[in-house]
Amino acid sequence: MERKVILAVDDEKYNLEFISSIVEDENIEVLTAGDGEEGLIKAKENIPDLIILDVQMPKKDGFTTFMELKQDVKTQNIPVVMLTGIGEKRGIHFSKEEMGDFYGTEPNEYIEKPIDPEKLLKIILGLLDK
């Protein structure tokens, strides 16, 4: 099986390590970026098979980064999983359908933190299999 590449974009180093640890036995390479700007650059340079994108980040938030990915021909077809802790921190809940209504396109998945590692792995493997 060809090695798949994931780009994980999150400003919390712990979350990047968490994502890497979830897929370490799956022949998946994990590239990381600490904010949306760096994430966009790495996405365009590497064209990963999947992008995992945090919502709240410095420089460029996940929503803005998501829209820029979807507007670029090179990156628009890459599946995106959005991760958010907003619901936990602020009580504001958002779904991928609401995001689709607002932005005109929706992510493949929208997951609230704290993240269940088994659920995230199942989502990752499912999206990489498509």
C-alpha positions, 0 to 999 in steps of 0.5 A: 500500500502506498504511504499516505500523507496527512497534514495536521495544522494546530497551534497546540503541539500536544494535539499534533503529537496526539494525531501523529500517535493515533496513526503511527501504526498505519503507514501514514506520514504526518506533516505538521504546521503550527498555524493556518499560514504555515498550513496553507504553504505546506498544503500547496507544497506537499498536496497531502491526502488529508488535512486535519485543521484546528479552528482556533489558531494564531495568524490565520484561523481554521475557517479562513484556512479552510476557505483558502484551501477550497478556493485553490485549484491545487488543494480544493479536492483534499479532504479536510477534517476540522477540529474545534474546542470552541464548544467545550470552551465557549458553549458554541456548537457548530456542525459541518452542515452549518459550516457548509451553509455559511461558507458554501462548502463543508469539511468532510468531518467536523469534530469537537474536542476532546477527541476520541482517538478511535473515532478520529482514526476511523475517520482518517482511515475512511477518508484515505480509503476513498 
